[in-house]
Amino acid sequence: MDVSRRGFLKIAGGTLAAGGIGFRPSLAHAEPLKIQYGKETTTICPYCSVGCSIIVTTRKGKVINTEGDPDSPINRGSLCTKGGSIYQLSANENRLGKPLYRAPYATEWKEVDWEWTLERIAENIKKSRDKSFRATNDKGEVVNRTEGIASVGSAAIDNEECFVHQKFLRGLGLVYIEHQARI
């Protein structure tokens, strides 16, 4: 049977009009939205330096939905594929919930608690800073800096967070500070 496109549309329209495929509008109903009783909060996508705005919907402390913010002048509700999949950052059973530590020369990772981890990070920063701290340069000028630590910041933090981060790093004496948006 040779059916043209126009003929196909006539047949399909006639079938629908006659109720030939069992469509009954009386049985159709809308399901309640999964975000109906959720709390909406705006945030910024953490993946690149564009700064797309995202609406995160939570209920009982759990993320239930993420979507682009249509009120944002940057992305106007659209998201790239990475931003569109941001929901998986929080709702992923494969995401680690505790820090893992691998001792020097060890082959296995072990779970450690957060308090130990933060103490260890602080100790390593202090040790590295003390080892590489220079109070004066070769000319005898006061510089008070450490050259053994560098920082690469995130473009996903806002200006206020960036200000506090910079103050912290400068307080440690860092001079090698870079930002992801410039790389």
C-alpha positions as CSV (number, residue, x, y, z in Angstrom):
1,M,0.0,0.0,0.0
2,D,1.4,3.4,-1.1
3,V,0.3,6.1,1.3
4,S,1.4,9.7,0.9
5,R,2.1,12.0,3.9
6,R,-1.2,13.8,3.3
7,G,-3.0,10.5,3.1
8,F,-1.4,9.3,6.3
9,L,-2.6,12.4,8.1
10,K,-6.1,11.9,6.8
11,I,-6.2,8.3,8.0
12,A,-4.7,9.2,11.4
13,G,-7.1,12.1,11.9
14,G,-10.1,10.0,11.0
15,T,-9.0,7.3,13.3
16,L,-8.6,9.7,16.2
17,A,-11.9,11.4,15.4
18,A,-13.7,8.0,15.5
19,G,-12.1,7.0,18.7
20,G,-10.4,4.1,17.0
21,I,-7.4,3.9,19.3
22,G,-9.2,4.0,22.6
23,F,-8.4,7.5,23.8
24,R,-10.9,8.5,26.5
25,P,-10.5,12.1,27.8
26,S,-12.6,11.3,30.9
27,L,-9.9,9.1,32.3
28,A,-7.0,11.6,31.8
29,H,-5.9,13.4,35.0
30,A,-2.8,15.3,36.1
31,E,-0.4,13.8,38.6
32,P,0.7,16.1,41.5
33,L,4.1,17.7,40.9
34,K,6.9,16.2,42.9
35,I,8.0,19.7,43.8
36,Q,4.6,20.7,45.1
37,Y,5.6,21.0,48.8
38,G,9.3,21.7,48.3
39,K,11.3,24.7,49.3
40,E,13.0,26.5,46.4
41,T,16.5,28.0,46.8
42,T,18.7,29.5,44.1
43,T,22.3,28.6,43.7
44,I,25.1,28.8,41.1
45,C,26.3,25.9,39.0
46,P,29.7,24.8,40.2
47,Y,31.1,23.5,36.9
48,C,32.5,26.5,35.0
49,S,32.9,30.2,35.3
50,V,29.7,31.2,33.4
51,G,27.7,31.4,36.7
52,C,24.4,29.9,35.5
53,S,21.7,30.1,38.1
54,I,19.9,26.9,39.3
55,I,16.8,26.5,41.3
56,V,17.2,23.6,43.8
57,T,14.0,22.2,45.3
58,T,14.3,20.5,48.7
59,R,11.9,18.6,50.9
60,K,12.8,17.4,54.4
61,G,16.4,18.3,53.8
62,K,16.8,16.3,50.6
63,V,17.2,17.6,47.1
64,I,14.2,16.5,45.0
65,N,14.7,18.6,41.9
66,T,17.1,21.0,40.1
67,E,16.4,23.2,37.1
68,G,17.6,26.3,35.4
69,D,16.4,29.6,36.8
70,P,14.3,31.4,34.2
71,D,14.7,34.8,36.0
72,S,18.5,34.7,35.7
73,P,19.9,37.2,33.2
74,I,22.9,34.8,32.6
75,N,21.2,31.6,31.5
76,R,17.5,32.5,31.4
77,G,16.5,29.0,32.5
78,S,18.7,27.0,30.2
79,L,21.6,24.7,31.4
80,C,24.3,22.8,29.6
81,T,24.5,19.1,29.9
82,K,26.7,19.3,33.0
83,G,24.5,21.8,34.7
84,G,21.4,19.8,33.7
85,S,22.8,16.7,35.5
86,I,23.6,18.6,38.7
87,Y,20.8,16.7,40.6
88,Q,23.2,13.7,40.6
89,L,25.6,15.6,42.9
90,S,23.3,15.1,45.8
91,A,21.1,12.1,44.8
92,N,23.8,9.6,44.0
93,E,24.2,6.4,46.0
94,N,27.8,6.2,44.7
95,R,28.8,9.5,46.2
96,L,31.2,9.2,49.2
97,G,29.7,10.1,52.5
98,K,32.9,10.0,54.6
99,P,36.5,11.0,53.8
100,L,38.9,8.3,52.7
101,Y,42.6,8.3,53.7
102,R,45.5,6.4,52.1
103,A,48.7,6.4,54.2
104,P,52.0,7.0,52.5
105,Y,53.1,3.8,50.7
106,A,49.8,2.0,51.5
107,T,47.7,0.4,48.9
108,E,44.3,0.5,50.6
109,W,42.1,3.4,51.4
110,K,40.4,3.5,54.8
111,E,37.4,5.5,56.1
112,V,38.2,8.2,58.6
113,D,36.1,10.7,60.5
114,W,35.8,14.4,59.6
115,E,37.4,15.7,62.7
116,W,40.6,13.7,62.1
117,T,40.6,14.8,58.5
118,L,40.3,18.5,59.2
119,E,43.0,18.2,61.9
120,R,45.3,16.5,59.4
121,I,44.7,19.1,56.8
122,A,45.4,21.9,59.3
123,E,48.6,20.1,60.4
124,N,49.8,19.7,56.8
125,I,49.2,23.4,56.0
126,K,51.0,24.5,59.1
127,K,53.9,22.2,58.5
128,S,54.2,23.3,54.8
129,R,53.8,27.0,55.7
130,D,56.5,26.9,58.5
131,K,58.9,25.0,56.2
132,S,58.6,27.5,53.3
133,F,57.9,30.8,55.1
134,R,60.1,33.7,54.2
135,A,60.1,36.8,56.4
136,T,62.4,38.8,54.1
137,N,63.5,38.6,50.5
138,D,67.0,38.6,49.1
139,K,67.2,42.4,49.4
140,G,66.3,42.3,53.1
141,E,62.8,43.7,52.6
142,V,60.0,42.4,54.8
143,V,57.7,40.1,52.6
144,N,56.1,37.6,55.1
145,R,55.1,35.1,52.5
146,T,55.1,31.3,52.0
147,E,56.2,29.9,48.6
148,G,55.4,26.3,49.4
149,I,51.6,26.5,49.0
150,A,49.5,27.5,46.0
151,S,45.8,27.8,45.6
152,V,43.5,27.3,42.6
153,G,40.1,28.8,43.5
154,S,36.7,28.0,42.1
155,A,34.7,30.1,39.7
156,A,31.5,28.8,41.3
157,I,31.8,30.9,44.4
158,D,30.2,34.3,44.7
159,N,32.1,37.6,45.4
160,E,31.6,37.4,49.1
161,E,32.9,33.8,49.4
162,C,35.8,34.8,47.1
163,F,36.7,37.7,49.3
164,V,36.8,35.6,52.5
165,H,38.8,32.9,50.6
166,Q,41.4,35.5,49.5
167,K,41.7,37.0,53.0
168,F,42.3,33.5,54.4
169,L,45.0,32.7,51.8
170,R,46.7,36.1,52.1
171,G,46.6,35.7,55.9
172,L,48.6,32.4,55.5
173,G,51.1,34.4,53.3
174,L,50.3,32.8,50.0
175,V,51.4,34.6,46.8
176,Y,50.6,31.9,44.3
177,I,46.9,32.3,44.0
178,E,45.1,31.5,40.8
179,H,41.4,31.4,39.9
180,Q,39.7,28.8,37.8
181,A,37.9,31.4,35.7
182,R,41.2,32.7,34.4
183,I,42.7,29.3,33.5
